[in-house]
């Protein structure tokens, strides 16, 4: 009988753990290039023939100085001719509205609308989106965040895809703009975790209930938007984009979700504190506040991505400081191989996103922050963002 203090049991457990790591990271590394392959949106679709309905680009903006100018300028550079840009300056204190007007340079296609205090029970962003939709004249509404910079081909290709597939709404995954160390280390880790959890086949299947939308880019027809009550259907939600997608699918309205590298880029956060606060407000909510699901995700990330580095560090420090040499070359080599696989996986993600593979070296730091953020999101019933408070994922009041 094997006892708990039997070296054979220790070897069996160590081998099982290392084999688990090898299978997980080997599979994920091989799968990087296949993710989203069947559901890509490309610039070539902008060149196809089709109707050109007026597209109203709706931009809710609260304290977005330094970003809104690039957003407006990129929208106006679209190759799709029939656009208007409606910016709702949501009572900003930093000159957001003025910067938007300066970026427009007198272009009559741009309007800046002053926002107002949300009604009781409304979150700020859905309220601003509803206001933008009310001001818009387009047959199609394109909701983008104020830090989104559209590529010239993005609007045209999206309209063609919407028409070709007979959709009422289309959402895209684009690119991140990363500048600081913490953005490079953390945003791709959490961002790709979210993307990887989305079943694109299911979301794009009209007969299945799964729904998802990325609030950075949601193109929707006016009749479909009105049919669900606009953003009034998600008035109190911090995850208004995902809930909007669910409202569409619950009414059997066809929704599309595409992976569109290069269609737009977005700078989500600029510092570690913003990253922690921003993701904390919606990460647990995105798991439908299910403790078992969130706990499983937390355990998976810690065991498969953080723990191997902790073990390696303990082994190295033990060998250097205490002359401790557990195991043999086989175990040390196998652990090193699994850690290398983790970095190869991140390297492939970085290259797929068009960034330098050297950023893969930040992967353990990014995952450690991810664990902290998810814990904070799970334990913090109350969150705040841009001066607004959310309780249990909904706007306070």
ZAKE-668444 format. One record per atom (N, C-alpha, C): x, y, z; residue in three letters. Coordinates in steps of 0.2 Angstrom, whole numbers, plus 2048, in hexadecimal, padded with zeros to 3 digits. Layout:
N
XYZALA ...
This chain:
397
8047FA800UNK 800800800UNK 804806800UNK 80380B7FCUNK 8068117FBUNK 804816801UNK 809818805UNK 80881D80AUNK 809824808UNK 80682980CUNK 80783080AUNK 80E83280AUNK 81282F80EUNK 81983180FUNK 81E82D80AUNK 81B829806UNK 81E824801UNK 8218287FBUNK 8278287FAUNK 82A82C7F4UNK 82782A7EDUNK 8248247EDUNK 8218227E7UNK 81B8267E6UNK 8178277EBUNK 81182B7EAUNK 8138327E8UNK 8188357EBUNK 81A83C7E9UNK 81C83C7E2UNK 8208377E0UNK 8228377D8UNK 81B8367D4UNK 8178327D6UNK 8108317D2UNK 80D8387D2UNK 80C83C7D7UNK 8088427D7UNK 80C8477D3UNK 8138477D4UNK 81784C7D0UNK 81684B7C8UNK 8168447C7UNK 8168427BFUNK 80F8447BDUNK 80A8437C1UNK 8038447BEUNK 80284C7BDUNK 8058507C2UNK 8058577C1UNK 80885A7BBUNK 80E8577BAUNK 8128597B4UNK 80F8577AEUNK 80C8517AEUNK 80984F7A8UNK 8038537A6UNK 7FF8557ABUNK 7F98597AAUNK 7FB8607A7UNK 8018637AAUNK 8038697A7UNK 80586879FUNK 80986279EUNK 80B861797UNK 805861792UNK 80085D794UNK 7FA85C790UNK 7F686378FUNK 7F5866795UNK 7F186D794UNK 7F5872790UNK 7FB873791UNK 7FF87878EUNK 801876787UNK 802870786UNK 80386D77FUNK 7FD86E77BUNK 7F786C77DUNK 7F186D77AUNK 7EF874778UNK 7F087977DUNK 7EF88077CUNK 7F4883777UNK 7FA881777UNK 7FF884773UNK 7FD88276CUNK 7FB87C76BUNK 7F9879764UNK 7F387D761UNK 7EE87E766UNK 7E8881764UNK 7E8889763UNK 7ED88C765UNK 7ED894764UNK 7EC89675DUNK 7EF893758UNK 7EE895751UNK 7E789374EUNK 7E388F752UNK 7DC88D74FUNK 7D7891752UNK 7D8894758UNK 7D389875BUNK 7D089D756UNK 7C989D755UNK 7C68A2751UNK 7C78A274AUNK 7CB89C748UNK 7CC89C741UNK 7C689C73CUNK 7C189973EUNK 7BB89873AUNK 7B689E73BUNK 7B88A373FUNK 7B48A9740UNK 7B88AF740UNK 7BC8B073BUNK 7C08B673AUNK 7BD8BB735UNK 7BE8C1737UNK 7BC8C7733UNK 7C28CA730UNK 7C28CA729UNK 7C88CD726UNK 7C78D3722UNK 7CC8D7721UNK 7CC8DD71DUNK 7C98DC716UNK 7CA8D6713UNK 7C78D570CUNK 7BF8D670CUNK 7BC8D5711UNK 7B58D5711UNK 7B28DC710UNK 7B78E1712UNK 7B58E8711UNK 7B58EA709UNK 7B88E6705UNK 7B88E76FEUNK 7B28E46FAUNK 7AE8E06FEUNK 7A88DD6FAUNK 7A28E26F9UNK 79E8E06F4UNK 7998E46F2UNK 7938E36F7UNK 78F8E86F9UNK 7898E86FDUNK 7868EF6FEUNK 7808EE702UNK 77D8F5703UNK 7818F9708UNK 7808FF708UNK 78490370DUNK 77F907711UNK 77C904716UNK 77890871BUNK 77C90D71FUNK 779912722UNK 77C917726UNK 77E91372DUNK 78491472FUNK 787911735UNK 78891773AUNK 785916740UNK 78691B745UNK 78B91874AUNK 79191B74AUNK 79691974FUNK 79491C756UNK 79291875BUNK 79091B761UNK 79591A766UNK 798920769UNK 79D91F76EUNK 79C922775UNK 79A91E77AUNK 799921780UNK 7A0923783UNK 7A1929786UNK 7A892B788UNK 7A792E78FUNK 7AB92C794UNK 7AB92F79AUNK 7B293079CUNK 7B593679DUNK 7BC93779FUNK 7C193379AUNK 7C0934794UNK 7C493078FUNK 7C993578BUNK 7CB93B78EUNK 7D093F78BUNK 7D693B78AUNK 7D993C784UNK 7DF938782UNK 7DE93277EUNK 7D793077EUNK 7D592A77AUNK 7D092C775UNK 7CB930777UNK 7C5931773UNK 7C793576CUNK 7CD93876CUNK 7CF93C766UNK 7D1936761UNK 7D5931763UNK 7D792C75EUNK 7D192875CUNK 7CC927761UNK 7C692375FUNK 7C2927759UNK 7C192D75AUNK 7BD931755UNK 7C193174EUNK 7C893374FUNK 7CC933749UNK 7CC92D745UNK 7CD927748UNK 7CD921745UNK 7C691F742UNK 7C0921745UNK 7BA920742UNK 7B992473CUNK 7BB92A73CUNK 7BA92E736UNK 7BF92C730UNK 7C4928732UNK 7C892572CUNK 7C691F729UNK 7C091D72BUNK 7BD917728UNK 7BC917721UNK 7BD91271DUNK 7BC912716UNK 7B4911715UNK 7B090F719UNK 7A990F719UNK 7A6916719UNK 7A3918713UNK 7A291F712UNK 79C921717UNK 79791D718UNK 79192071BUNK 79191E723UNK 794923726UNK 79592272DUNK 793929730UNK 791929737UNK 79192F73BUNK 79492C742UNK 796931746UNK 79992F74CUNK 796934751UNK 793930756UNK 78F93375CUNK 793932762UNK 796937765UNK 79993676BUNK 795939771UNK 794935776UNK 79093877CUNK 795939781UNK 79693F783UNK 79B941788UNK 79894178EUNK 79993B792UNK 795939798UNK 79893D79EUNK 79794479EUNK 7989487A3UNK 7A09487A6UNK 7A49487A1UNK 7AB9477A2UNK 7AE94D7A5UNK 7B394C7A9UNK 7B79527ACUNK 7BE9537A9UNK 7BF9507A4UNK 7C69517A1UNK 7C695479AUNK 7C1957797UNK 7C1959790UNK 7C095478BUNK 7BD94F78DUNK 7BB94A788UNK 7B794C782UNK 7B2950783UNK 7AE95377DUNK 7B2957779UNK 7B695C77CUNK 7BA960778UNK 7BF95D774UNK 7C2957776UNK 7C7953772UNK 7C495076DUNK 7BE94E76EUNK 7BA94A768UNK 7B894F763UNK 7B6955764UNK 7B595A75FUNK 7BB95C75CUNK 7C195D75FUNK 7C795F75CUNK 7C9959757UNK 7C8953759UNK 7CA94E754UNK 7C694E74EUNK 7BF95074FUNK 7BB950749UNK 7BD955744UNK 7C095B746UNK 7C3960742UNK 7BD96373DUNK 7B7963740UNK 7B296673DUNK 7AE962738UNK 7AF95B739UNK 7AC956734UNK 7A5956737UNK 7A0957732UNK 799957734UNK 796950736UNK 79A94B735UNK 798944737UNK 79894373EUNK 79C948742UNK 79D946749UNK 79894B74DUNK 795948752UNK 79194C757UNK 79394A75EUNK 79494F762UNK 79594E769UNK 78F95076DUNK 78D94B771UNK 78794C775UNK 78894C77CUNK 786951780UNK 787951787UNK 78394C78AUNK 78694878FUNK 782943792UNK 77F945798UNK 77B94179CUNK 7779437A2UNK 77793E7A7UNK 7759407ADUNK 77593B7B2UNK 7719357B1UNK 77392F7B2UNK 76F9297B0UNK 7699297B5UNK 7639267B2UNK 75D9257B6UNK 75F9207BCUNK 75B9207C1UNK 75C91B7C6UNK 75C9147C3UNK 7619107C5UNK 7619097C2UNK 7659087BCUNK 76790D7B9UNK 76B90D7B3UNK 77390D7B5UNK 7779097B2UNK 77E90A7B2UNK 7809107ADUNK 7859137AEUNK 7879187A9UNK 7889177A2UNK 78C9117A1UNK 78D91079AUNK 78790E796UNK 78290A798UNK 77C908794UNK 77890F793UNK 778913798UNK 774919798UNK 77791E792UNK 77E91E792UNK 78192278CUNK 78091F786UNK 780918785UNK 77F91577FUNK 77891677CUNK 773916781UNK 76C91777FUNK 76B91E77DUNK 76F923780UNK 76E92A77DUNK 77192A776UNK 777927775UNK 77A92776FUNK 776924769UNK 77291F76BUNK 76E91C766UNK 768920765UNK 76692476AUNK 760928769UNK 76292E764UNK 768930764UNK 76B936760UNK 76C933759UNK 76E92D758UNK 77192A752UNK 76B92A74DUNK 76D92B746UNK 76992B741UNK 76A92473CUNK 76E92073EUNK 77091A73AUNK 76B91573AUNK 76B911735UNK 76890A734UNK 76B905738UNK 772906739UNK 77690173DUNK 779906742UNK 77A903748UNK 77D90674EUNK 783902750UNK 789906750UNK 78F902752UNK 792905758UNK 79190175EUNK 793904764UNK 79B902765UNK 79F907767UNK 7A6906768UNK 7A890976EUNK 7AD907772UNK 7AF90B778UNK 7B4910775UNK 7B491577AUNK 7B891B778UNK 7BF91A777UNK 7C2915779UNK 7C9913778UNK 7CA90F772UNK 7C590E76EUNK 7C6909768UNK 7C890D762UNK 7CD90B75FUNK 7CF90E758UNK 7CE909753UNK 7C990B74FUNK 7C7906749UNK 7CC907743UNK 7CD901740UNK 7D190173AUNK 7CC903734UNK 7CF90672FUNK 7CB90972AUNK 7C6904727UNK 7C88FD727UNK 7C48F8724UNK 7BF8F5728UNK 7BF8F672FUNK 7BB8F3734UNK 7B38F4733UNK 7B18FA732UNK 7AA8FB731UNK 7A78F872BUNK 7AA8F9725UNK 7A88F671FUNK 7A88EE71FUNK 7AD8EB722UNK 7AD8E4722UNK 7A88E1727UNK 7A68E572CUNK 7A18E2731UNK 79A8E372EUNK 7998E872AUNK 7938E9727UNK 7918E4722UNK 7978E271EUNK 7968DD719UNK 7958D671CUNK 7988D5721UNK 7978CE725UNK 7908CE728UNK 78E8D372BUNK 7878D472EUNK 7828D2728UNK 7838D5722UNK 77E8D471DUNK 77E8CD71AUNK 7858CB719UNK 7868C5716UNK 7838BF71AUNK 7848BF721UNK 7818BA725UNK 77A8BB728UNK 7778C0726UNK 7708C1728UNK 7708C272FUNK 7758C6732UNK 7758C7739UNK 7718CE73BUNK 76F8CE741UNK 76D8D5744UNK 7728D8748UNK 7778D474AUNK 77C8D774EUNK 7838D474DUNK 7888D774EUNK 78F8D474DUNK 7948D8751UNK 7978D4755UNK 79C8D675AUNK 7A38D3758UNK 7A88D7759UNK 7AF8D5757UNK 7B48D575DUNK 7B98D075DUNK 7BF8D1761UNK 7C48D475DUNK 7C78D975FUNK 7CD8DD75CUNK 7D38DC75FUNK 7D78E175FUNK 7DE8E1762UNK 7DF8E5768UNK 7E38E476DUNK 7E58E8772UNK 7EB8EC771UNK 7EB8F3773UNK 7F08F7773UNK 7F48F7779UNK 7FA8F477AUNK 7FD8F3780UNK 8038F7781UNK 8048FB786UNK 80A900786UNK 80E8FE78CUNK 80B8FE792UNK 80F8FD798UNK 8108F679AUNK 8158F579FUNK 8178EE7A1UNK 8108EA7A3UNK 80C8ED7A7UNK 8078EA7AAUNK 8018E87A5UNK 8008ED7A0UNK 7FC8EB79AUNK 7FE8E5796UNK 8058E5795UNK 8088DF791UNK 8078D9795UNK 8088D979BUNK 8088D379FUNK 8018D07A1UNK 7FC8D57A2UNK 7F68D27A5UNK 7F08D27A0UNK 7F08D779BUNK 7EA8D8797UNK 7E98D2792UNK 7EF8CF78FUNK 7EE8CA78BUNK 7EC8C378FUNK 7EE8C3795UNK 7ED8BD799UNK 7E58BC79AUNK 7E38C279DUNK 7DB8C279FUNK 7D78C2798UNK 7DA8C6793UNK 7D68C778DUNK 7D58C0789UNK 7DB8BD789UNK 7DA8B6785UNK 7D78B1789UNK 7D78B2790UNK 7D38AD794UNK 7CB8AE793UNK 7C98B4792UNK 7C28B6790UNK 7C18B3789UNK 7C58B5785UNK 7C48B277EUNK 7C38AB77DUNK 7C88A8781UNK 7C88A0780UNK 7C289D783UNK 7BF8A0788UNK 7B989E78BUNK 7B389E787UNK 7B38A2782UNK 7AE8A377DUNK 7AE89E778UNK 7A889A777UNK 7A7895772UNK 7A489976CUNK 7A989B767UNK 7A789E761UNK 7A289A75DUNK 7A289475DUNK 79E890759UNK 79789075CUNK 796890762UNK 790891766UNK 78D897765UNK 79189D766UNK 78E8A3766UNK 78B8A575FUNK 78F8A275AUNK 78D8A4753UNK 78789F750UNK 78589A754UNK 780895753UNK 779898755UNK 77589A750UNK 76F89D751UNK 76A898756UNK 76B892756UNK 76788D759UNK 76988C760UNK 76F88F762UNK 77188E769UNK 77189476DUNK 770894774UNK 76F89A778UNK 77589E77AUNK 77B89B779UNK 78189E77BUNK 7828A5778UNK 7838AA77BUNK 7848B1778UNK 78A8B577BUNK 78D8B9777UNK 7928BD77AUNK 7938C2775UNK 7958C8778UNK 7978CE773UNK 79C8D2777UNK 7A18D5773UNK 7A68D9776UNK 7A48E0775UNK 7A38E477BUNK 7A18EA77BUNK 7A58EF777UNK 7AB8ED775UNK 7B08F2772UNK 7AD8F376AUNK 7A98EE768UNK 7A78EF761UNK 7A08EA761UNK 79B8EE760UNK 7948EA75FUNK 7908EE75AUNK 78F8EB754UNK 78C8EE74EUNK 7858EA74FUNK 77F8EE74FUNK 7798EC74FUNK 7748F074BUNK 76F8EC748UNK 76A8F0744UNK 7658F4749UNK 7638F9746UNK 75E8FD74AUNK 7588F974CUNK 7548F5748UNK 74F8F274AUNK 7508ED750UNK 7568E974FUNK 7578E4754UNK 7598E875BUNK 75C8ED75BUNK 75E8F1761UNK 7578F4764UNK 7538F6760UNK 74C8F8763UNK 7488F3765UNK 7488ED762UNK 7448E7764UNK 7468E576BUNK 74C8E576DUNK 74E8E3774UNK 74E8E9779UNK 74C8EE777UNK 74B8F477BUNK 7528F877CUNK 7568F7777UNK 75D8FA777UNK 7618F977EUNK 7648FD780UNK 7688FC786UNK 7648FC78CUNK 75E8FE78BUNK 7598FD791UNK 7598F6793UNK 75A8F178FUNK 75A8EA791UNK 75F8E8795UNK 7658EC796UNK 76B8EB79AUNK 76C8F179EUNK 7688F57A0UNK 7698FB7A3UNK 76D8FB7A9UNK 76D8F67ADUNK 7708F67B4UNK 7778F27B3UNK 7788EF7AEUNK 77D8EA7ADUNK 7848ED7ACUNK 7898EA7B0UNK 7908EC7AFUNK 7938E87A8UNK 7908E27A7UNK 7928DF7A1UNK 78C8E079CUNK 78B8E679AUNK 7868E8795UNK 7868E478EUNK 78D8E378CUNK 78E8E0786UNK 78B8D9785UNK 78D8D578AUNK 78C8CE78AUNK 7848CD78BUNK 7818D1790UNK 77A8D1791UNK 7768D378BUNK 7798D8787UNK 7758DA781UNK 7758D477CUNK 77B8D177BUNK 77B8CB777UNK 7768C6779UNK 7758C5780UNK 7708C0782UNK 7698C2781UNK 7688C8781UNK 7618CB780UNK 75F8CA778UNK 7648CA774UNK 7638C976DUNK 7628C276CUNK 7668BD76EUNK 7658B676DUNK 75F8B3770UNK 75D8B6776UNK 7578B4779UNK 7518B5775UNK 7518BA770UNK 74C8BB76CUNK 74D8B8765UNK 7528B4765UNK 7538B075EUNK 7568B5759UNK 7598BA75BUNK 75C8BF756UNK 7638BD754UNK 7658BC74EUNK 76B8B974DUNK 7718BE74EUNK 7768BB752UNK 77C8BF754UNK 7828BC752UNK 7878C0750UNK 78D8BD74EUNK 7938C0752UNK 7988BC753UNK 79E8BE757UNK 7A48BC753UNK 7A88C0751UNK 7AE8BF74DUNK 7B58C1750UNK 7BA8BD74EUNK 7C18BF750UNK 7C48C374AUNK 7C58C974CUNK 7C78CE746UNK 7CE8D2748UNK 7D38CE747UNK 7DA8D1749UNK 7DB8D7744UNK 7DD8DD747UNK 7DE8E3743UNK 7D88E7742UNK 7D28E5743UNK 7CC8E9742UNK 7CC8EF747UNK 7CE8EE74DUNK 7CF8F4751UNK 7D48F2757UNK 7D68F875AUNK 7DA8F6760UNK 7D88FB765UNK 7D98F876BUNK 7D68FC771UNK 7DB8FB777UNK 7DC90177AUNK 7E0901780UNK 7DB901786UNK 7DB8FB789UNK 7D68FA78FUNK 7D78FE795UNK 7DE8FD797UNK 7E090079DUNK 7E790379DUNK 7E99077A1UNK 7F090A7A1UNK 7F49097A7UNK 7F29067ACUNK 7F69057B2UNK 7F38FE7B5UNK 7F78FC7BAUNK 7F58F67BEUNK 7EF8F77C2UNK 7EE8FD7C5UNK 7E88FE7C9UNK 7E28FE7C4UNK 7E39017BEUNK 7DD9017BAUNK 7DB8FA7B7UNK 7E08F67B6UNK 7DF8EF7B4UNK 7DB8EB7B9UNK 7DE8EC7BFUNK 7DB8E87C5UNK 7D38EA7C6UNK 7D28F17C6UNK 7CC8F47C7UNK 7C78F27C1UNK 7CA8F37BBUNK 7C58F27B5UNK 7C38EA7B5UNK 7C88E67B5UNK 7C68DF7B4UNK 7C28DC7BBUNK 7C38DF7C0UNK 7C08DD7C6UNK 7B88DE7C6UNK 7B78E37C3UNK 7AF8E57C2UNK 7AB8E07BEUNK 7AF8DD7B9UNK 7AB8D97B5UNK 7AD8D17B4UNK 7B38CF7B7UNK 7B58C97B5UNK 7B18C37B9UNK 7AF8C47BFUNK 7AA8BF7C2UNK 7A38C07BFUNK 7A18C67BDUNK 79B8C77BAUNK 79A8C37B4UNK 7A08C37B0UNK 7A08BF7AAUNK 79F8B87ABUNK 7A18B57B1UNK 7A08AE7B2UNK 7998AD7B5UNK 7948B27B4UNK 78E8B27B7UNK 78D8B17BFUNK 7938B37C2UNK 7938B37C9UNK 7928AC7CCUNK 7958A77C8UNK 7948A07CAUNK 79B89E7CEUNK 79A89D7D5UNK 7A089C7D9UNK 7A48967D6UNK 7A18907D4UNK 7A488A7D2UNK 7A888C7CCUNK 7A588F7C7UNK 7A88917C1UNK 7AE8957C2UNK 7AD89B7C6UNK 7B389F7C7UNK 7B889C7CBUNK 7B68987D0UNK 7BB8947D4UNK 7BF88F7D0UNK 7BC88C7CBUNK 7BF8877C7UNK 7C488B7C2UNK 7C28917C0UNK 7C78957BCUNK 7CD8977C0UNK 7CC8997C6UNK 7D189B7CAUNK 7D68957CCUNK 7D38907CDUNK 7D788A7CFUNK 7DB8887C8UNK 7D88887C3UNK 7DB8867BDUNK 7E188B7BBUNK 7E08917BCUNK 7E68967BAUNK 7EB8957BFUNK 7EA8957C6UNK 7EF8947CBUNK 7F388E7CAUNK 7EF8887C9UNK 7F38827C9UNK 7F78817C3UNK 7F48837BDUNK 7F88827B7UNK 7FD8877B5UNK 7FC88D7B7UNK 8008937B5UNK 8048967BAUNK 8028967C0UNK 8068997C6UNK 80A8947CAUNK 80688F7CBUNK 80A88A7D0UNK 8108877CDUNK 8118867C6UNK 8178837C4UNK 81D8887C5UNK 81C88E7C5UNK 8218937C6UNK 8238937CEUNK 81E8937D2UNK 81F8927D9UNK 82388C7DBUNK 8228867D8UNK 8258807D9UNK 82D8817D7UNK 82D8847D1UNK 8348857CEUNK 8388897D2UNK 83588F7D4UNK 8398947D9UNK 83B8907DFUNK 83688C7E2UNK 8388897E9UNK 83D8847E8UNK 83D8817E2UNK 84387C7E1UNK 84987F7E0UNK 84A8857DCUNK 8508887DBUNK 85288B7E2UNK 84E88E7E6UNK 8508927ECUNK 85288C7F1UNK 84F8867F1UNK 8508817F5UNK 85787E7F4UNK 85987E7EDUNK 85F87B7EBUNK 8658807EDUNK 8648867ECUNK 86988B7EDUNK 86A88D7F5UNK 86488D7F8UNK 8658907FFUNK 86688A804UNK 862884802UNK 86287F807UNK 865878805UNK 8688787FFUNK 86B8727FDUNK 86686D7FCUNK 86086F7FAUNK 85A86A7F9UNK 8598687F2UNK 85A8627F1UNK 85A85F7EAUNK 85485A7E9UNK 84E85B7E9UNK 8498567E9UNK 8488547E1UNK 84684E7E0UNK 84684B7D9UNK 84C84B7D6UNK 84C84A7CFUNK 8528497CBUNK 85184D7C5UNK 85684C7C1UNK 8568507BAUNK 85084F7B6UNK 84D8497B7UNK 8468487B3UNK 84184D7B5UNK 84084E7BCUNK 83B8527BEUNK 83C8597BDUNK 84285B7BEUNK 8448627BDUNK 8438647B5UNK 84685F7B1UNK 8458607AAUNK 83E8617A7UNK 83A85C7AAUNK 83385C7A8UNK 82F8637AAUNK 8308657B1UNK 82D86B7B3UNK 8308717AEUNK 8368717ADUNK 8398767A8UNK 8358767A1UNK 83487079FUNK 83186F798UNK 82A872799UNK 82687179EUNK 81F87379FUNK 81F87B79FUNK 82487E7A3UNK 8248857A3UNK 82688879CUNK 82A884799UNK 82C887792UNK 82588778EUNK 82188178EUNK 81B88178BUNK 81788778CUNK 816889792UNK 81288E794UNK 814895791UNK 81B896790UNK 81D89C78DUNK 81D89B785UNK 81D895783UNK 81C89477BUNK 81589677AUNK 81089477EUNK 80989577DUNK 80889D77DUNK 80B8A1782UNK 80A8A8782UNK 80E8AB77CUNK 8138A877AUNK 8178AB774UNK 8138AA76EUNK 80F8A576DUNK 80B8A4767UNK 8058A9767UNK 8028AA76DUNK 7FD8AF76EUNK 8008B676CUNK 8068B876FUNK 8088BE76DUNK 80A8BF766UNK 80C8BA762UNK 80D8BA75BUNK 8078BB757UNK 8028B775AUNK 7FB8B7756UNK 7F88BE757UNK 7FA8C275CUNK 7F78C975DUNK 7FC8CE75AUNK 8018CB757UNK 8068D0753UNK 80B8D4758UNK 80C8D175EUNK 8118D4762UNK 8178D0763UNK 81C8D3766UNK 8228D0767UNK 8218CA76CUNK 8248C476AUNK 8248BE76EUNK 8278BF775UNK 82C8C4776UNK 82F8C577CUNK 82A8C6782UNK 8248C9780UNK 81F8CA785UNK 81D8C4789UNK 81F8BE786UNK 81D8B7789UNK 8208B7790UNK 8268BA791UNK 8298BA797UNK 8258BC79DUNK 8208C179CUNK 81C8C47A1UNK 8178BF7A3UNK 8168B97A0UNK 8108B57A1UNK 80F8B37A9UNK 8148B17ACUNK 8128AF7B3UNK 8108B57B7UNK 8138BB7B6UNK 8108C17BAUNK 8098C37B8UNK 8078C27B2UNK 8018C47AFUNK 7FC8BF7B3UNK 7FD8B97B3UNK 7F98B47B6UNK 7F88B57BEUNK 7FD8B77C1UNK 7FD8B87C8UNK 7F88BE7C9UNK 7F98C37C5UNK 7F48C97C6UNK 7ED8C67C4UNK 7EC8C27BFUNK 7E68BF7BDUNK 7E28BC7C3UNK 7E68B87C7UNK 7E38B47CDUNK 7E18B97D2UNK 7E58BF7D3UNK 7E38C47D8UNK 7DD8C77D6UNK 7DC8C97CFUNK 7D78CD7CDUNK 7D08C87CDUNK 7D18C27CBUNK 7CB8BE7CCUNK 7C98BD7D3UNK 7CD8BC7D7UNK 7CB8BC7DFUNK 7C88C27E1UNK 7CB8C87DFUNK 7C88CE7E1UNK 7C18CF7DEUNK 7C08CD7D8UNK 7BA8CD7D4UNK 7B48C97D8UNK 7B78C37DAUNK 7B28BE7DDUNK 7B08C07E4UNK 7B58C37E8UNK 7B38C57EFUNK 7B18CC7F0UNK 7B28D07EBUNK 7AF8D77EBUNK 7A88D87E8UNK 7A38D87EDUNK 79C8D97EAUNK 79B8E07E7UNK 79F8E57EAUNK 79E8EC7E7UNK 7A58EE7E4UNK 7A48F07DEUNK 7A98F37DAUNK 7A88FA7D7UNK 7AD8FE7D5UNK 7AC9047D3UNK 7B09057CDUNK 7AE90A7C8UNK 7B190B7C2UNK 7AF9127BFUNK 7B49167BFUNK 7B391D7BCUNK 7AE9217C0UNK 7AE9207C7UNK 7AA9237CCUNK 7A39207CCUNK 7A291A7C9UNK 79B9177CAUNK 79C9117CEUNK 79790F7D2UNK 7989097D6UNK 7939047D3UNK 7958FD7D4UNK 7918F87D2UNK 7918F37D7UNK 78B8F07D9UNK 78A8EB7DEUNK 7888E57DBUNK 78B8DF7DCUNK 7898D97D8UNK 7888D97D1UNK 78D8DD7CEUNK 78D8DE7C7UNK 7888E37C4UNK 7848E67C8UNK 77F8EB7C5UNK 7808F27C8UNK 77E8F77C5UNK 77F8FE7C7UNK 77B8FF7CDUNK 77E9027D2UNK 77B9047D9UNK 7759087D8UNK 7709067DBUNK 76A90A7DBUNK 7659087D5UNK 
